[in-house]
Amino acid sequence: MKYQELGTSGIMASKVSLGAWGLGGGSVWSDKTSTVADTMVVRDEKTGRILLIQQYGRPSYVLVAGYVNRGEQAEQAVVREIKEETGMTVTRLRFNRTKFFAPSNTLMVNFTAYVSDATALHANEEIDRWSWFTPEQARENIRPGSLAEEFLNAYLDERGIS
């Protein structure tokens, strides 16, 4: 599967076909939105650290992300993408927010995905480098001005995490 960066979003995701998409319990449907993508604040339940990745030879860190496949729920896509890209298993999942990203006509759906065994991380070929950061370090290292930064900062700010 080929992957692309969604404009200047700082989110990396796989390309999928156009069509109607269901989110959550099928509560949101659109024949006009061409794609739906998940972005994930991946947290280690034991340490509270946040996983950031580098892809496609770029030096900046972004969130793990991927497109929702036709007929797939956004939550299922989060679990699948994290397993495919990192080898880790999601133990808990929490919806954060959505944001429409006009340059790629993509509805971005942000979640927090918790993993219980960060040592199980085995990055696939889509990830050049990865690192676990404290919340403060994650803020400092996420790609500046990106949608990934916006999602990460909103998540941390809403929870009062420095």
N, C-alpha and C positions, 0 to 999 in steps of 0.2 A: 504494500500500500504506500502510495506517495504522500508526503506531508508537505505543508506549506505554512508560511507565516501569514497570519491574518493582518495584512497591511502593517501598520506601525503599532499594533495592539500589544505586542510582547507576548502574545499567546500563539503557541504552535499547535497545529491540529491537522488531522488527515482530511483529505478532500472527499466529499460524498456527493451523491446525486441529489437533484432537486426534488421537492415534493412536500407533502403535508407532514407535519411533525407533531408528536404528542409529548407533552411535558408533564411530570408528576403523575397524577392519576388520569391523565388524558384531558386535563382541564383546559389546556391551551392548545389551540389548533390554528394553523395558518397555511393557506395555499400561496401566500404572497411572500413569506420569508423563505429564502432559498436554502438557508442552512441554519442549524442549531448546533452550538458547540458548548461543551462543558469546560470550565476552568476549575482547578482544584487547589485549595490551600491544603496541602498534605501535611498532617501533624503526627508526630510520634507521640503516642499516648503516654509513654514512660517518661520522656524528657521534655515534652512540649515544643521540641524543635520543629522547624518548618523546612520542608524539602523545596529547594529551588534547583532548576536545571538549566544547562546551556545546550543549544542545538544549532545545527547547520553552520558551524564554524564561527558563530557570533560570540563575542566575549561577554555579553551581558546575561544575567540570570532572569528566568521567567518562571511562571507557574506551569505545572503539568496540565495538559489540556488535550482534548480530542473531540471530534465531531460525534454527534448522536446519529446512529444508523437508522435507516427507515424502519419503522415499527418498534423501535427501541425506546424505552423510557429514559429520561435524562439520568436518573439515579443508576440504572443498569449500565449506562455508558461510563459513568464515573468509575464504578467497580471494575468494569472490563478494561478501560484505558489504563488505570493504575496497575492492574495485573499484567497487561501486555507490555507496558513501558518499563515497569520497575520490578515486576515479579512479586510485589507485596500484595497482601490481602487487606482489604478495607474492613474494619470492624464496626465503625459507626460512620454515619453520614449526616450532614446538616446542610440544608439549603441556606444560602446567604442572600443572593440577589440576582437580578438579571440586568443586562444593558444591551441595547441594540448598537451594533458596530456597523455604521453605514458604509464605510469603504468596501467591505466584503459582503454587505447585505446579510449579516449574521446576527442572530440573537444569541448572545453570550449568557450562559447560565452558570453562576458561581456557587460552589459548594465547599464545605470543609469536609475532608475525608481523613478519618483517623486510622492509623495503622498501629498494631501492637508490637510488631517486631521489625524495627528499622534495620536490623542486621540482615534481614532477608532481601534487602535491596540488591537486585542484579539488573542493572540498566541494559535495555536492548539497544539496537543500532540507531535508534532515533535520538538517543541522548548522548551528547559528546562528553559532558561532565556533569556532575551533580554534587551537592553539598547540603548538609543539614545545618541550619542556622537558628540561633536564638531569634525570638521575634524582633528584637532591636537590630540584630545583624541582618535579618531578612529585609527590613525596611531600608537599610543602607545599601544592600546589594542587588535589589530588584531593579530591572531596567527602568531608568528615570523617564517619566512622561508617558509610560505605557499603560494600557488597560490593565495589565497584570499588576502594576503598581497601585492603580486605583482600587482594584479588588482587594489586594492584600492590605492596604492602609485602611480601607473601610472596615474590613473584618477586624483588624487589630484595634482600631479606634472604638468601634462599637462595644468591644469587650473590655475596654480600658487597659489594654496590654501595651506596654511601652516597647 
